Amino acid sequence: MMDQSSKLSDSKEKDRISNLPDEILSHILCFMPTKYAARTSLLSTRWKSIWTSVHIIDLYSNEQSSGFIDFVDRLLLLRNSSNLNKFRLQCQYGNRHPYRLNSWICTVIKLNVKELVLNFQFYRLVVELPQSLFTSVNLVVLKLAGAVFFGFPMPVFLPSLKVLHLRSLKFLHDDSFQNILSGCPVLEELDIERTNLWDNIKTLCICSSTLKKLRMYNNFCGTSLQQKSVVIKTPVLEIFQLTDMYSVFDVDELPSLVKANFTIYFDDHRSEDYYNGVVGMLGKISNVQHLELRHGIPKVVIEAFDYNKLLLHNLTHLHLQIYDIQWSILLDLLGHLPNLKVLVFNKNKGHKNLGLCLWSGEPKSVPKCLSLCLEAIEFSGFAGYKGEMELVRYLLGNAMVLKKLTITSWTRSKKIKADVLKFPRGSSTCQLKLLYYRCPKYPVEWL
């Protein structure tokens, strides 16, 4: 008997987790999917009801059985009445019991949920969300994706909402979106993805006096589509990330913009209105500090800056993804960036025009940033073409305060390395670092 009692005593001492306060145990369970948290009720009587007080509910199902639906019903029925910090629901199945979804949403709204994430990937079905969701006074973060339908305008007032994500939703018309945005008086972050499958918005109007971060991904393709328009009036916007291949932009000044990331597609199918909209938009980013340009946009940037007579005095970091470009265009771009400190450009290996980055000779004057302030240059995707070698020679020779030049190459040619190391350097303190891609994502030292 003594041995058994001592063993029980030892086991209790070793089970220190169960001896923790309920609040701490509940917090620990928040870090696992809810279906696993619920299973802890089988551990012992001590754990039986801990999971019903978790402040984060994370649910996922890709099944068509009713088991998941019954589980969620039971979960919300057994849960206590304490406030809910986050409710995330991801469903990927057919058209079974869609009405139960709204019941769940209404329940978590009553629990004063602060963050609500809903991702519905249904077949032959879209969901209209309950009215109570759009009048929640406690909701701070709302993320919706998939088979959600916004029809005729309804009352929307979300006085605490700061983050709104809308991805691949179905809107009946322009007012459906505008109605949502106008009901978010303190919104700071908007993330919107649009596809031509369900999107019925002709003119997307983003007008907000509080919006600080905007991410837009407009995935429209096909020349037969009706052209889309985007109007942006966001005077305090600080971060702007855009991927677009089809929309016509009308953008007001962006005086507070700090970071911008643009992926804009140009080819013979783009309309003159599209081109003019991009040029006009690029003329409104005069105060940006960090700029990233992708998909062959630099030539358009030069034309936009020349047209708007624009110098980006505040820009200190520039990141370019280059496909086919004359290096003179890059140097022209540097001429518009008098205070640039960091230049990063990446040349895509798989592009068919890889070798068409040509060198047409040194410019008449050295860009101001090269002479006075450029401190770091990174060149990824280097292949050793003649134009690339001439560009590196020019940058090394004219960057008078350069501290570091990093070249990451697809090849490990001893001749290329020897030639680069012989190039004269305008800065006596410049360190030259050569790397090569042993595998695509992990460059190593070029010895």
Secondary structure as UniProt FT lines:
FT   HELIX           2..14
FT   TURN            16..19
FT   HELIX           22..29
FT   TURN            30..31
FT   HELIX           34..39
FT   HELIX           40..42
FT   HELIX           45..47
FT   TURN            48..49
FT   HELIX           50..53
FT   STRAND          56..61
FT   HELIX           67..78
FT   STRAND          86..91
FT   HELIX           99..110
FT   TURN            111..112
FT   STRAND          115..120
FT   HELIX           131..135
FT   STRAND          141..146
FT   STRAND          148..150
FT   TURN            159..160
FT   STRAND          163..167
FT   STRAND          170..171
FT   HELIX           174..182
FT   TURN            185..186
FT   STRAND          189..195
FT   TURN            196..198
FT   STRAND          203..207
FT   STRAND          213..219
FT   TURN            223..224
FT   STRAND          229..233
FT   TURN            235..236
FT   STRAND          239..244
FT   STRAND          248..251
FT   TURN            255..256
FT   STRAND          259..264
FT   TURN            268..269
FT   HELIX           272..282
FT   TURN            283..284
FT   TURN            286..287
FT   STRAND          290..294
FT   HELIX           298..308
FT   TURN            313..314
FT   STRAND          317..322
FT   HELIX           327..334
FT   TURN            335..336
FT   TURN            338..339
FT   STRAND          342..347
FT   TURN            349..350
FT   TURN            352..353
FT   HELIX           354..356
FT   HELIX           368..372
FT   STRAND          376..382
FT   HELIX           386..398
FT   TURN            400..401
FT   STRAND          404..409
FT   HELIX           414..422
FT   TURN            428..429
FT   STRAND          431..439
FT   TURN            440..441
FT   STRAND          442..445
//
